[in-house]
Amino acid sequence: MPRLILATFVLAATLGIGGCAGQTRAEKVGTVGGAVAGGAIGSAAGGGTLGTLGGAAAGGYIGNKAGDAYDKRSH
């Protein structure tokens, strides 16, 4: 089971980084950080693989929006 969780995190991080080509640094950090945190929360909540992936997707989205908001405040 721990290998499945690790593989899920690696997949989420890889997909997150691959989709970041047109993003600012804050958006990238927010997206990847949010995906990792969301995946950990989804896994800890007992959601299995689907919960981990759903948490990673939701966390990545929220992190991306937080990074975007940070950029707008900073500039």
C-alpha positions in Angstrom: 0.0 0.0 0.0 2.8 2.6 0.7 4.2 2.0 -2.7 0.8 2.7 -4.3 0.5 6.0 -2.4 4.1 7.0 -3.4 3.4 6.1 -7.0 0.2 8.2 -6.9 2.1 11.2 -5.5 4.8 10.8 -8.2 2.1 10.7 -10.9 0.3 13.7 -9.5 3.5 15.7 -9.3 4.6 14.7 -12.8 1.2 15.7 -14.3 1.2 18.9 -12.2 4.7 19.9 -13.4 3.9 19.0 -17.0 0.9 21.3 -17.1 2.8 24.2 -15.7 4.5 25.5 -18.8 2.6 28.8 -19.0 2.4 29.5 -15.3 4.3 31.8 -13.1 6.6 30.5 -10.3 4.0 31.1 -7.6 1.3 29.3 -9.6 3.7 26.3 -10.1 4.6 26.1 -6.5 1.0 26.4 -5.5 -0.2 23.8 -7.9 2.4 21.2 -7.0 2.3 21.9 -3.3 -1.5 21.8 -3.3 -1.5 18.5 -5.2 0.8 16.9 -2.8 -1.0 18.2 0.3 -4.4 17.3 -1.2 -3.2 13.8 -2.1 -1.9 13.3 1.4 -5.2 14.4 2.9 -7.2 12.3 0.5 -5.1 9.3 1.4 -5.2 9.9 5.1 -9.0 10.2 5.0 -9.1 6.6 3.8 -10.2 7.4 0.3 -7.9 4.8 -1.3 -6.4 5.5 -4.7 -9.5 7.4 -5.9 -9.5 9.6 -2.8 -5.8 10.3 -3.2 -6.1 11.2 -6.8 -9.2 13.3 -6.1 -7.5 15.1 -3.3 -4.4 15.7 -5.4 -6.6 17.2 -8.2 -8.6 19.4 -5.9 -5.4 20.5 -4.0 -3.6 21.3 -7.2 -6.5 23.5 -8.4 -6.8 25.3 -5.1 -3.0 25.8 -5.0 -3.0 27.1 -8.5 -5.7 29.7 -7.7 -3.8 30.7 -4.5 -0.6 31.2 -6.5 -2.5 33.3 -9.0 -4.0 35.4 -6.3 -0.5 35.9 -4.8 0.8 37.1 -8.1 -2.0 39.6 -8.5 -1.4 41.0 -5.0 2.4 41.1 -5.5 2.4 43.0 -8.8 
